[in-house]
Amino acid sequence: MINRNSRKDIWELKQAAKSGGVDAVMSKLSPDESAKLRSILADEDALKEILSSPQAQSLIKELKNE
């Protein structure tokens, strides 16, 4: 599980995203988290709803900030 409050987990997630895209990120998640994320990524409406949330916007901003 990715701990959003852990600098190490955030750094590892950033590195995974930079190095290999979705598959690299998925490898950092538990099988259950990976399945849930794949399900969300396949549902455009759910993805838009989640990405527009304040929590997602905060995480995106944090991941973009190097």
Backbone torsions as a table, in degrees:
resi	resn	phi	psi	omega
1	MET	NA	137.1	177.7
2	ILE	-83.5	124.5	177.2
3	ASN	-95.4	110.4	-175.7
4	ARG	-61.7	-23.1	-178.7
5	ASN	-90.2	-4.1	-179.4
6	SER	-94.0	118.6	178.5
7	ARG	-58.6	-37.3	-179.7
8	LYS	-64.4	-45.6	180.0
9	ASP	-64.2	-40.8	178.7
10	ILE	-64.5	-43.6	179.0
11	TRP	-61.9	-45.6	-179.9
12	GLU	-62.7	-38.9	178.6
13	LEU	-65.5	-42.6	176.9
14	LYS	-59.5	-46.9	-178.4
15	GLN	-63.1	-41.6	179.2
16	ALA	-63.5	-42.7	179.9
17	ALA	-65.0	-40.4	-179.2
18	LYS	-69.6	-35.9	-172.1
19	SER	-85.6	-29.0	-174.4
20	GLY	-153.2	12.0	177.0
21	GLY	71.2	-145.3	-171.4
22	VAL	-61.8	-44.3	-177.6
23	ASP	-62.5	-39.0	178.9
24	ALA	-66.8	-39.2	177.6
25	VAL	-66.8	-44.0	-179.1
26	MET	-58.6	-33.6	-178.3
27	SER	-67.3	-18.7	179.2
28	LYS	-87.2	-7.7	-177.1
29	LEU	-100.7	160.0	173.4
30	SER	-69.9	161.0	178.7
31	PRO	-56.0	-39.1	179.6
32	ASP	-66.2	-45.0	178.5
33	GLU	-64.1	-39.6	179.5
34	SER	-63.3	-44.5	179.0
35	ALA	-63.3	-42.3	178.6
36	LYS	-63.2	-43.2	-179.8
37	LEU	-65.1	-42.3	177.7
38	ARG	-60.8	-40.1	178.5
39	SER	-63.0	-43.6	179.4
40	ILE	-66.4	-42.8	-179.6
41	LEU	-63.1	-26.9	179.7
42	ALA	-81.8	-15.2	-177.5
43	ASP	-108.8	101.0	-173.8
44	GLU	-59.5	-40.9	-180.0
45	ASP	-65.1	-43.3	178.9
46	ALA	-64.7	-40.2	-179.9
47	LEU	-62.5	-45.6	178.5
48	LYS	-61.8	-42.8	-179.6
49	GLU	-63.1	-45.4	-179.0
50	ILE	-66.9	-45.1	-177.4
51	LEU	-67.3	-20.8	178.9
52	SER	-87.1	-5.8	-179.3
53	SER	-70.5	150.9	177.9
54	PRO	-58.2	-36.8	-179.7
55	GLN	-65.1	-43.0	179.3
56	ALA	-66.4	-41.7	179.2
57	GLN	-61.9	-39.4	177.9
58	SER	-64.5	-44.0	179.8
59	LEU	-65.8	-42.3	178.4
60	ILE	-60.6	-45.2	178.9
61	LYS	-60.7	-42.1	-179.5
62	GLU	-65.3	-41.0	-179.4
63	LEU	-70.2	-32.2	178.2
64	LYS	-75.3	-28.1	-178.5
65	ASN	-73.9	114.3	-178.0
66	GLU	-103.9	NA	NA
